Amino acid sequence: MNAQSTIARITKNGYFKYFSKKTIWFLITLVAAVTLNFFLPRLMPSDPVAAIVGRLAPGMQDPEAIRRVYESFTQIFGLDKPLHEQFFIYIRNLFQGEFGLSFSRYPRPVIEILSNAIPWTVGLQLPAILVGWTLGNVLGALAAYIRRGFDKTLMPVMLFLGGVPAFGMAIILLTVFAISLGIFPVQGGYEQGIIPGWNMTFFTSIIRHYHMPFWSIVLISIGGQSLGMRSMSIYELNADYVKYSRYMGIKDRKIVGYVFRNAMLPQVTGLALSIGTMVGGALVAELIFSYPGLGSTLFRGISEGDYPLIAAAMLIITLMVLVTVFLLDIIYGLIDPRVKVSQYE
């Protein structure tokens, strides 16, 4: 009983210590990310207010009138205040769920722009990542287990898919299926001239425009995931416990189940990080296919010096990555006792 109670105490205290460390680092990283999200866009060599004045006041010849318009927008956006005061206003607005007004799409609020863009990105990226991850792991496991001709045929294809950059795969699909064969539309999230709404015409158009960016992400994911799963599966199949289990007469089907379960652990980590960083892949696919998502919105904000839009979009990306990694660390601490015990080493 004393040994059991000691182990239970070590496990409990070890997990508390592990959880505390992860929480502290999460908060430190979050504070640093929020700070950088505010200051970095303002280091860009551009004047967004001047760009707005140039768009809203074309043909104005009176320098005094142009100056008054410029000062008016500077006050509206709060850029006339000292930088440290702007930062505290930014932090206060974050706690209130406000990101301010967009410079490039004034007077639309940033939260409205992002709420329109995020569903497109999540609807494209999340299913593509999950499908690519699932198919890649299945093919990688089969290649490691069957070997012979299946592995020799599959691996060159997977090496090619895993080595092609995201923009390269998108351009290949665009050239073959959109331009040459004309099967799918070239760009956009739906046909121009269609009014978005809950009707079959709109949904049919979305599905036709969905295929190209979806499969460009899936094919890249399949290549990388299958290579990783194949390597881990081969390593596990040659482990001592597998040889010993076969020597003991345990059925191969049961052994393989344990092998692929162990091989899946790094792949689960890869899946979590892929979901957390999905906007990085969205940027490439959305720009090439002109897909109306968060990636395209962020690129437009950067090109137009839209500080509030850049800061809000980057903050969402950062939060997705931080929360995903934090939850992954906590889950590992729960399912792997070695993590908790290691806190006392």
N, C-alpha and C positions, 0 to 999 in steps of 0.2 A: 504493500500500500504506500509506503514511504517513497519508493521509487516512482510509482505511478503519480503520486501527488507532486513530486519534484519535476517530473517531465511535463505535467499539466501546467505547473507554475511557470516553467521556462518557456513553454509554448505560448502561454497567455501573455507573459511579460515581453517575450520576444516579438510577438505580433504588435503589441502596443508601441514598442519602441520603433519597429519597422514602419508602422502606420504614421507615427508622429513625424519621423524623418521625411517620409514622402509628402506629407501634408505641408510641412514647413517649406520644402523645396518647391512644391507646387505654388504656394503663395508668393515666394520670392520671385519665381519665374514669371508669374502673372503680373506682379507689380512692374517688373522690368519690361515685359511685353507691352503693357499699357503705356508706360512712359515713352518707349521707343516709337510706338504707333502714333503718338502725338508729335514728337519732335522730328522724326525722319522725313515725313512729307514736307515739312516746312523748310527743310534744307534744299529742296529742289529749286533750281535756278529758273523760276517762272513767277509770273505775277497774274494769278487767276482773276483778280479784280479788273485788271486792265483788259483781259480777254473778254470779260462779261460786258464791260463798257463798250468795247469795240463792236460787240454783237448787238447790243441794245440801243446804241446811239450812232448808227451809221450816217454818214454825211454831215455830222455836226461840225461846224466851222468855228464856233465860239469856244476858245480855250477855257474861259471862265465857267461856261456851262458844263463842259466836259469834266473840269476839275470838281465841280459840285456833285456831279453824278458819281464820280470816282470816290469822293469822300463819303457820299451817302452809302454806297455799297460797302465801303470799308467799315463804317459804323454798324451796318446791319449784320455783317459777318463777325464783328468783334475784333477785327484785325488792327484797330487803332489802339487797343490796349497793350500793355507790356506782355511779353511772352509768358512770364510766370503767372500772370493773372489769367491769360487765356488758358493755361494748363489747368488751373484750379476750376475754372468754369467748365472745362472739358470733363474733369473728374466728377464734378457735381452733376452734370448732365448724364454721365454714364450711370450713376446711381438712380437717376430718374428714368432711365431707358430712352434717353434722347441722344441723337447723334448730330443734331443741328440741320441746317439747310444746305442743300447741294449747291456748290458754286457753279458748276457747269449746267445744271438743270434747274436753276432758280426759277420759281420759289418752291420747288418740290422738296419735301423733307427727305433726308437720307434714308430713314427707316422705311419710308414708302418705296423707294427705289429698290432697296435690298430685299424687302418682303416680296416684291414682284420677281426678282432674279433668283432668289435661293431655291424656290420649288423647281425651277427648270434644271438647276445644277444637281440637286439631290435626286430628282427623278431620272436624270441621265446617268450620273456617276455611281450612285449606290447600287442599282441593279447590275450595271456593267461590271463593277468590282466584284460583286458576289458571284455572278455567273462565271467570270474569268477565274476567280479563285477556286471555285468548285470544280470546273472542268480541268483546270491546270493541275490540281492536286490528284484528281482521279487518274488523269493520263500519266502523271509522274509516278504514281504508285504502281500502275500497271506496267510501265516501262521497267521499273526496278524489279518487279516480281516475275514477269514473264520473260524479260530479256530477249535473247535470240533475235529473230527478224523484226519483231514488233519494236524493240528498243532501237535497232539500227535504222528502222524507217522513221520512227517518231522523233528521235532526238535531233537529227539535222533540221527538221521542220521547226522544232521548238527552239533550237539555237538561233535560227533565222528570226523567228517571231520575237524572241527575247532580246535580240541585238538591234532590231529596228527601232529607232527613236519614235516617240509619239507623233511628232509632226510628219515623219516619213511614212508611217502607216496610214495616217489620215490622208496624205497626198496620194498615196497609191490607190486607196479605195475611192477617193474623189475622182481620180483620173480614169480608173477602169469602169466603175459602176455608175458614175454620174455623167462624166463627159463623153466617154467612148460608147458605153452601152445605153446610157440614158434611162437606166432603171429607176434611179432615185434622184431626188432634187439635189441641186448643187449646194444650196445654202439656205439658212433660215430655220426657224422652229416650226413654221407653218407658212402656207401660201400667202403671198401678199394680196391684199384686198379682202381677205376673210376676216370678219369681225369675231374676236375670241368670244366664246360662249359655250353653254352646255348643249351642244348639238352634234350630230353625227358627222357633218361636214368638217367641222373644226377638229374633232378627234381623229378622223381619218387623215387629215392633212398633217397632224402632229406625228402620227405613226409613220407616215411616209418619210418625213424629215428626220425621224428619230433613228432610223437604221444605221446610217453612215457614221455619225459620231459614236453610237453605241458599240458597233462592232470594231471600230478603230481602238477603243479602250479595251474591249474584251480580248482581242487577239494579242495585244501587248501583255495583258495580265496572264493569259494562258501560258505564254512562253516563259516568263519569269517564274511563275509559280510551279510549273511542271519541272523545270530544272532543279529548283530548290527541293521539291518533294522527292524527286528521284535520288538526289544525292543523300538526303537524310534517310530515305528508306533503305538504300544500299548499305549505309553505315549501320543501321539497326539490324538488318538481316545478317550481317557478319559479326554481330555482337556475341559475347560468350553466353549470355542467357538464352539466346536462340539455339545455339549449338547444344547446350545442356538440355533444353526443353525437348529438342528432337531426340536426343540420346535417351531421355526418360520415356519416350513414346507418346508425348502429348501430340494431339492432332495438329496438323499443319495449319488448318483453318483458324484454330484458336491462337496459335503463335502469331500468325500474320495479323490478327486483330490487335494484339498488344504492340507489335512492331509498328504498325501504321498509327496507332494511338500516340506512341512516343515520338514518331516522326512528325506528327501534326503540330506539336507544341511551337516550334519556331514559325510554322506557317500561320498559326493563329496570331502570333505577334505581328507578322507581316500584314495580315488582314486588318488588324486593328489600326496599324499605322497607315495603311492604304486608305481606310475610311476617314481617319483623322486628317490626312493630307489630300483629300479628294479634289480640292479646289485647284491644286497644282496641275493635275491632269486636265481639269476642266478648262484651264486657261488656253491650253494648246488646242484641244478639240473645238472649243467654242469659237476661238478666233478663226480657225481654218474654215469651219462650217458656218460661221456667223450665227452661232446658236445663242439665243437670248438668255444667258445665265450669269452667274456671279463672276466667272472668269472674264467674260466680255465687259461686264460692268466695271470691274477693277481696272482693266486695261484702258478703258475710256477715261476713267477717273485719273489715272496716272498721266495719260497723254494731255489732259486738260488741266492738270494741276489742281484737282478738286480735293483739297485737304480733308474735309469731313468725310467724303465718300471713301477715300483711300484708307483713312484711319479706321473707319467702321468696318470695311471689308477685311482689312488685315487683322483687326481684332477678332472678327468671327473666325477667320482661318486659324489664328493662334489659339483661341479658346477650344476649337475642335481638336487640335493636336494635343494641347495640354490635358484636356479632360480625358481624351482617349488613352494617352500614355499613363495618366494617373490611375484610371480605372483598371488598366491592364496590370499595372504594378500591384494594385490592391488584390486583384483576382489571383495573381500568381502567389501572393503572400498567403491567401486562403487555401489554395489547393496544393501548395508545395511546402511541407513542414520544414524542409531544409532552409528555406528563406528565413523563417522565424528563429530557428536554432542558430543560424549564422550570426545573428546580432550579438551573441555572447562569445563568439570566437575572437 
